[in-house]
Amino acid sequence: MGVLLKNQATFIDFILKEWLVIASGVGLVLTAFYTKRFPVYSINEIQVLLILFVLFVAVNGLQKTGFILQIARSIEKGKAIPLKLVLTTFFLSMLVTNDIALIVIVPLTLSLNINRKDILVILEALAANSGSAFTPIGNPQNLFIYWFYDVSPGTFIKTIAPFSLVFLGLLIVSSLFVKVRNDLQKRQVQKINKKSYIYGVLLIIVLLTVFHILPVLAGVVVILFALIFDRKALRVDYALLFSFLFFFGIADNLRTMLASEISHSGHIFLLSALASQVMSNVPATLLFANFTLNWQALLWGANAGGFGSLFGSLANLIAYKIYVTHEDTNNNNNTAIFTARFLIMGYVALFVSICLYFLLHRADAVL
């Protein structure tokens, strides 16, 4: 009887911990059954998964060498820790995408000996989504819109600047209200492993693939290095990778279901923002780009849609997943509280972005 109860508890813990991959898998099966087709994965989607995997491996290896911990110490010693973390995430996401910024910053935050880590991670997720919106290379949907509509860099930045700058101001004010306590005495001394330099080079290689300076297959060198010299670095969150795979499939099935029903471009902002809550903003952008020439509304809608639900942006999933799988959050009550806070703050940001759009684009609001 005791063994049975233990197994049931283990099963329930697994469901609570990995509900995301389970829900996305079920969603993929249901949409495939409804459309009577298997999803078709594009080359770009496969490349995104490959890049994400090698990023996980490179950052995981870099973290295990003690390099991230050393950076955490330098931030921990100074003042205004929340402000520094939020600003670093915001500006870093402009250059290396919101996903990469959070893959680096969230583990760094969790390695700090401070309280209020949950609020900081949520603010970092908001900073990554709003900061990455500012540049064409900040996130995948921006890059797609930039190339698909052949927009000039200046016009692109000018269009989305109010979105990013308003949230930058809000995030600065919010971070100043977050009071943290740190205890440097609890920090365990860890020397930096020489492999950190190698992983640093490998991370640069991955970033160069993101910027299309190197081919995507160049990232395979990260996998080869880990297989030969550091297999522990391969212990990444495969459930999250499968969640991405399932969501891409769901988006493809939804594209088939909705293709004959959506044609009005006047409401593209709200449609793309709200659809992102279910299918993520990248697939939503690919979907609605087929039905509108109003790239400005699509740009705003896709980036606003990154706020709100966990599915709004892949960056949300990354920040959330890294936090809830951290050793400090094994308590299910803590996970539930964090989830509620994440959603509340995310939907507040979504509401603000919607109000901001219609305030600045009243002509679109009439359509």
C-alpha positions in Angstrom: 0.0 0.0 0.0 2.8 2.4 0.9 4.6 1.6 -2.4 1.3 2.3 -4.3 0.8 5.7 -2.6 4.5 6.6 -3.3 4.1 5.7 -6.9 0.9 7.8 -7.1 2.6 10.7 -5.5 5.5 10.4 -7.9 3.2 10.3 -10.9 1.3 13.4 -9.6 4.6 15.2 -9.1 5.6 14.4 -12.6 2.3 15.7 -14.0 2.7 19.0 -12.0 6.3 19.4 -13.1 6.0 18.4 -16.7 2.4 19.6 -17.4 3.6 21.9 -20.2 5.0 19.1 -22.5 2.0 16.9 -21.6 -0.5 19.7 -22.5 1.3 20.5 -25.7 1.5 16.9 -26.7 -2.2 16.4 -26.2 -2.9 19.6 -28.1 -0.8 18.3 -31.0 -2.7 15.0 -31.1 -6.1 16.7 -30.9 -5.4 19.2 -33.7 -3.9 16.4 -35.8 -7.0 14.3 -35.3 -9.3 17.3 -36.1 -7.5 18.2 -39.3 -6.8 14.6 -40.2 -3.2 15.4 -41.0 0.2 15.3 -39.5 1.9 18.6 -39.1 4.6 19.6 -41.5 7.8 21.1 -39.9 9.7 23.6 -41.9 13.5 23.8 -42.2 13.4 27.0 -40.1 11.6 25.3 -37.3 14.1 22.4 -37.2 16.9 25.0 -37.2 15.3 26.8 -34.3 15.2 23.6 -32.3 18.8 22.8 -33.2 20.0 26.3 -32.2 18.0 26.1 -29.0 19.5 22.7 -28.1 23.1 23.8 -28.7 22.4 27.0 -26.7 21.2 24.9 -23.8 24.3 22.7 -23.9 26.7 25.7 -24.2 25.1 27.7 -21.4 24.8 24.6 -19.2 28.5 23.8 -19.7 29.4 27.4 -19.0 27.4 27.4 -15.9 29.0 24.2 -14.6 32.4 25.7 -15.0 31.7 28.4 -12.4 31.8 31.3 -14.9 28.2 32.4 -14.4 28.7 32.1 -10.7 31.6 34.5 -10.9 29.4 37.0 -12.8 26.7 36.6 -10.2 29.2 37.5 -7.5 30.1 40.7 -9.2 26.4 41.7 -9.4 25.7 40.5 -5.9 28.3 42.8 -4.3 26.9 46.0 -5.7 23.7 47.9 -5.1 20.5 48.1 -7.1 20.7 44.4 -8.0 17.2 44.2 -9.5 17.8 47.2 -11.6 21.1 45.8 -13.0 19.5 42.4 -13.8 16.5 44.0 -15.5 18.6 46.4 -17.6 21.1 43.8 -18.5 18.3 41.5 -19.7 16.6 44.3 -21.7 19.7 45.5 -23.6 21.2 42.0 -24.0 18.0 40.8 -25.6 18.3 43.4 -28.3 21.5 41.8 -29.6 21.3 38.1 -28.8 17.5 37.5 -28.8 15.1 37.3 -25.8 15.6 33.5 -25.6 19.3 33.6 -25.3 19.2 36.6 -22.8 17.0 34.6 -20.5 19.0 31.4 -20.9 22.0 33.4 -19.5 20.4 35.8 -17.0 17.8 33.6 -15.3 20.4 30.9 -14.1 22.6 33.8 -13.0 19.7 35.2 -11.0 18.9 31.9 -9.4 22.6 31.5 -8.4 22.5 34.7 -6.3 22.0 34.5 -2.6 19.1 36.9 -2.5 15.3 36.7 -1.9 12.5 37.8 -4.3 14.0 35.7 -7.1 10.5 34.9 -8.4 9.7 38.6 -9.0 13.1 39.2 -10.5 12.7 36.3 -13.0 9.2 37.6 -14.0 10.6 41.1 -14.5 13.5 39.7 -16.6 11.0 37.8 -18.8 9.1 41.1 -19.4 12.4 42.9 -20.0 13.5 40.3 -22.5 10.2 40.5 -24.5 10.1 44.3 -24.5 13.8 44.8 -25.2 14.0 42.2 -28.0 11.1 44.0 -29.7 13.3 47.0 -30.4 15.6 45.5 -33.1 15.0 43.3 -36.2 17.3 40.7 -34.7 15.9 40.8 -31.2 13.5 37.9 -31.7 12.4 35.5 -34.5 9.1 37.2 -35.3 10.9 40.6 -35.7 13.4 39.0 -38.1 10.7 37.4 -40.1 8.7 40.7 -40.4 11.8 42.6 -41.3 12.7 40.3 -44.2 9.1 39.3 -45.3 8.0 42.9 -45.7 11.4 44.3 -46.8 11.4 47.0 -44.1 14.3 49.4 -43.6 16.1 49.3 -40.2 15.3 52.9 -39.4 11.6 52.5 -40.2 11.4 49.3 -38.3 13.0 50.7 -35.1 11.0 53.9 -35.3 7.7 51.9 -35.5 8.3 49.8 -32.5 10.4 52.2 -30.4 7.4 53.5 -28.3 6.6 50.0 -27.3 10.1 49.1 -26.0 10.8 52.5 -24.5 7.6 52.7 -22.5 8.2 49.3 -21.0 11.8 50.2 -20.3 10.6 53.0 -18.1 8.0 50.9 -16.4 10.5 48.1 -15.8 13.0 50.5 -14.3 10.4 51.9 -11.9 9.2 48.4 -11.0 12.8 47.1 -10.3 13.5 50.0 -8.0 10.6 49.0 -5.8 11.9 45.4 -5.5 13.9 45.2 -2.2 16.2 42.2 -1.9 18.4 40.9 0.9 21.6 39.1 0.1 23.8 37.0 2.3 27.3 36.7 0.9 28.4 34.4 3.8 26.4 31.6 2.4 28.3 31.6 -1.0 30.3 28.6 -1.6 33.7 29.2 -3.2 33.9 27.7 -6.7 36.9 28.1 -9.0 36.4 28.7 -12.7 37.2 25.6 -14.7 39.4 26.0 -17.8 36.6 24.7 -19.9 34.8 28.0 -19.4 37.0 29.5 -22.1 36.1 26.8 -24.5 32.4 27.1 -23.7 32.7 30.8 -24.1 34.0 30.3 -27.6 31.3 27.7 -28.3 28.7 30.2 -27.2 30.1 32.8 -29.6 29.8 30.2 -32.4 26.2 29.7 -31.5 25.5 33.4 -31.5 27.2 33.7 -34.9 24.8 31.1 -36.2 21.9 33.1 -34.9 23.1 36.2 -36.8 23.5 34.0 -39.9 27.2 34.7 -40.0 27.9 31.0 -39.7 25.7 28.2 -41.0 23.3 26.6 -38.5 25.2 23.3 -38.7 28.2 25.0 -37.2 26.5 24.6 -33.8 27.0 20.8 -34.1 30.6 21.5 -32.8 29.0 22.2 -29.4 27.3 18.8 -29.3 30.5 17.1 -30.4 32.6 18.8 -27.7 30.1 17.8 -25.1 29.9 14.2 -26.3 33.6 13.8 -26.2 34.8 15.9 -23.2 31.8 16.8 -21.0 28.7 14.7 -21.3 27.2 16.2 -18.2 26.5 19.4 -20.3 24.1 17.3 -22.3 21.8 17.1 -19.3 19.5 19.8 -20.5 15.7 20.3 -20.3 14.6 18.0 -23.1 11.0 18.3 -22.0 11.1 22.0 -23.0 12.6 21.1 -26.4 9.7 18.7 -27.0 7.3 21.4 -25.9 8.6 23.6 -28.7 8.4 20.8 -31.2 4.8 20.1 -30.2 3.8 23.8 -30.4 5.3 24.2 -33.8 3.1 21.2 -34.9 0.0 22.7 -33.3 0.7 26.0 -35.1 0.9 24.2 -38.4 -2.4 22.4 -37.8 -4.1 25.7 -36.7 -2.8 27.4 -39.9 -4.7 24.7 -41.9 -7.8 25.2 -39.8 -7.9 29.0 -39.9 -6.6 29.7 -43.4 -10.0 30.0 -45.0 -11.6 32.1 -42.2 -9.3 35.0 -41.5 -8.8 37.7 -44.1 -9.4 41.1 -42.5 -6.2 43.0 -41.9 -7.8 45.9 -39.9 -7.9 43.8 -36.7 -4.5 42.2 -37.2 -3.1 43.7 -34.1 -5.6 42.2 -31.7 -5.8 38.9 -33.6 -2.1 38.4 -33.6 -1.8 39.5 -29.9 -4.6 37.2 -28.8 -3.6 34.3 -31.0 -0.1 34.5 -29.5 -1.6 33.6 -26.1 -2.4 30.1 -27.5 0.2 29.4 -30.2 3.1 31.7 -29.3 3.9 34.9 -31.1 6.3 33.4 -33.6 3.8 30.9 -35.2 1.1 33.6 -34.9 3.3 36.0 -36.9 3.9 33.3 -39.6 0.2 32.7 -39.7 -1.2 36.2 -40.0 1.5 37.5 -42.3 -0.4 35.7 -45.1 -3.5 37.9 -44.6 -2.2 41.4 -44.2 0.1 44.1 -45.6 -0.2 46.0 -42.3 3.2 44.9 -41.0 3.2 47.7 -38.3 0.1 46.3 -36.7 1.5 42.7 -37.0 4.8 43.8 -35.4 3.0 45.4 -32.5 0.6 42.6 -32.1 3.2 39.8 -32.1 5.4 41.6 -29.6 2.5 42.5 -27.4 1.3 38.9 -27.6 4.6 37.9 -26.0 3.2 39.1 -22.8 0.4 37.3 -21.0 0.3 33.5 -21.1 3.2 31.2 -20.8 2.6 30.3 -24.4 2.8 34.0 -25.6 6.5 33.8 -26.2 9.1 31.0 -26.1 11.0 33.3 -23.8 8.2 33.0 -21.3 8.5 29.2 -21.4 12.2 29.4 -20.9 12.1 31.7 -17.9 9.2 29.8 -16.3 10.7 26.4 -17.0 14.2 27.3 -15.7 12.7 28.7 -12.5 10.2 25.9 -11.6 12.8 23.2 -12.2 15.3 25.0 -9.9 16.1 23.2 -6.7 14.5 26.0 -4.6 11.0 25.4 -6.1 10.4 21.7 -5.4 7.5 22.8 -3.2 4.3 22.6 -5.3 2.8 25.6 -3.4 5.7 27.7 -4.4 5.3 26.7 -8.0 1.6 27.6 -8.0 2.3 31.0 -6.4 5.0 31.7 -9.0 2.7 30.7 -11.8 -0.1 33.0 -10.6 2.3 35.9 -10.3 3.8 35.2 -13.7 0.4 35.2 -15.3 -0.9 38.3 -13.5 2.1 40.5 -14.2 2.2 39.2 -17.8 -1.5 40.0 -18.5 -1.0 43.4 -16.9 1.8 44.0 -19.4 -0.5 42.8 -22.2 -3.2 45.1 -21.2 -0.8 48.1 -21.1 0.5 47.2 -24.5 -3.0 47.0 -26.0 -3.9 50.4 -24.5 -0.6 51.9 -25.8 -1.2 50.6 -29.3 -4.7 52.0 -29.6 -3.6 55.3 -28.0 -0.9 55.7 -30.6 -2.7 54.2 -33.6 -6.3 55.4 -33.3 -6.8 55.1 -37.0 -6.3 51.4 -36.8 -8.6 51.2 -33.8 -11.5 52.4 -36.0 -11.0 49.6 -38.6 
